[in-house]
Amino acid sequence: MLEDIKKTADAKMQKSLESLKNDLAKVRTGRAHTGLLDHVMVEYYGSMVAINQVANVNLGDARTIHVQPYEKNMISKVEKAIRDCDLGLNPATNGDLVRVPMPMLTEERRRDLTKIVRGEAEGAKVAIRNVRRDANDTLKKLLKDKEISEDDERRTQDEVQKLTDKTVLEVDRLLAAKETDLMAV
């Protein structure tokens, strides 16, 4: 029972770490890639959907992403969604194609991207701490129901805390690597 709690907490923490890795991969370091727009959501007949569900997203060249909506009436909505996302991109419509040029990274833009990356890392840390809290709540409930001893509860809480510390350290390592990558000219 206690092993299950630790395994579940570890699995959820690893999912948070993988999510952070995916989010960090989306923050660009100068070159265009289609994954950059994966999290952009577009309003499609009253519901929000991912941009790749309403448009074909591909690379025009190393510095330009081409987005071609499947329906003509979606062009303005796609352009607005890209403009409003937190990536600082300025799309331009050309007929039935939305071109998204990648601006050169200025010092100011690099600092902005660093802030975004720090926010993503902090979000991952919060998710990891929430997993720890849920595991500890489960342990307290088991103790209250007299299914485990106080010693078992304390020991398992310590193990969950060590797991949390290890995972938060990994988040910090990923953040430092991405910040170094962003600030390199």
N, C-alpha and C positions, 0 to 999 in steps of 0.2 A: 504494500500500500504506500509506504513512504518512498520506495524506489520509483513508483509510478508518478508520484508528485514531482520528484526531482527530474525524471525523464521528460515529463510534460513541460515543466518549466524550461528545461534545456532546449527542447524542440522549439518552443515559442520564441525563446531568445535568439536562437539561430535563424528563425524566420525573420525576425526584426533586423538582424544583421544582414541577411540576404536582401531584404527590402532596401536597406541603406545602400548596399553596394549597387543595386540597380539605380537608385536615385542619384548616386554620385556619378554613375556612368553617363547619365543624361546631361550633366552639367558639362558644357563643352569647354575645350581648351584651345579653340581657334579653328578647328576644322569642322565642316558640316558632317552630320550623320543623321540618318532618319530616326534613330532612337531618341533624338533630342525632342521630338514632338509627341512621343508616345503618351505622355500624361496630359496633353492638351485635350480638353473636353469641348464638344461642339453641341449646341442646342439643335436637336433633330426631331421635329414634330412633337415638341413639348417635353422631350426627355434629353438628358445629357448623355452623350456617347463619346467614345474615344475617336479622335480624328481619323485614325486608320480604318474606322468602320464606315465612314461617309466619304472617304477620299483615298486616292492612290498617292502614297508618299514615297518619293524616290529622290536620288541625288541628280542634280543637273550637272554639277561639276564639284570640285573640292570645296568651293565656298558658297554653293547655292543648293537649297532644297526646293524641289518642285512638288507642289501639292495640287492634284487634279481631282476635284470633287466628282462623284459619280452623277450628281444631279446639278444642272445649271443654277437652280435657285439656291444652292448651298454655298456658292462662291463667296458672297458677302459675309455669311455667317462664319465660314472657315477663316476668312481673312481677319475678322473681328476677334475670333477666339485666339488666333496666333498673336495678334497685337496685344490682347489683354492678358496673356499668360505672363508669368514672372521671368521670362527669359530675355526681355529687352530686344525683341526682334521686330523688324519693320517690314511686313510683307507687302508685295505689290502685285496687283491683279493684271494679268496680260491675257485678255480673251477668256478662255475657260481654264486658265492655269494660274495658280497663285505661286509666285516666286518669293522665296524667303532667303535673301542674301545674308550671309554671316558677316557682321561688321568686324573690323579688326579689333582685337582686344586692347583697349587703352588701360592705363594704370587704374583709372577710376572704375572701369568695368570689371577689371580683375578683382578689385576690392568688393564690388557689389556681389560678384559671383562667390567670393569667399564668405560673405555674410550669408548667402543662400545656403552654401554648403554647411556652414556652422549650424544654421537652423535645422537642416535635415538631420545632422548628427544629434542635435539636442532632442529632436522628435524621436529618434531611435532610442536614445537613453531613457526618455520618458516611457516609451513602450516597454523597454526592458525592466524598468522599475515597477511598472504596472504588473508585469508577469510575476515579479518577486512578491508584490503585495498580494496578488491572488493566491499564490502558493502559501504564503504565511497565513492568510485568512482560512484557507482549507485546513491547514495544520491546527489552527486555533479551534476550529469547529470540531475536528477529530478529538482534540484534547477535552473540549467541553462535553462531548458525547462519551467521554471515557473510553475511546477506542485506542488511544495511544497514551504513553506516559509523558510526564513533563520533560524527562530527560530526552526521550525520543524527539519530542517537539523541538526542544532547544537545539539538539544536534542537527536535525534536519534543517532548521532555520539557518544555522551557521553554514551548512553546506550550500543552501540556496543563495546565501549572501556571497559566498566565495564564487559561485557560478556567475552571479550578477557582476561582481567586481571584475572577473576575467572577461566577461562579454563587454562591459563598459570600456575596459582597457583596449579591447580590439576596435571598438568604435572610435576611440581617441586615435589609435594608430592609423585607421583608414582616413580619418579627418586630416591628420597631419600630412599624410602622403598626398591627398588631393589638394590641400592648400599649397604645398610645395610645387605640385604640378601646375596649379593655376598661376602662381606668382612667377614661375620661370618664364623668361622672355624668349 
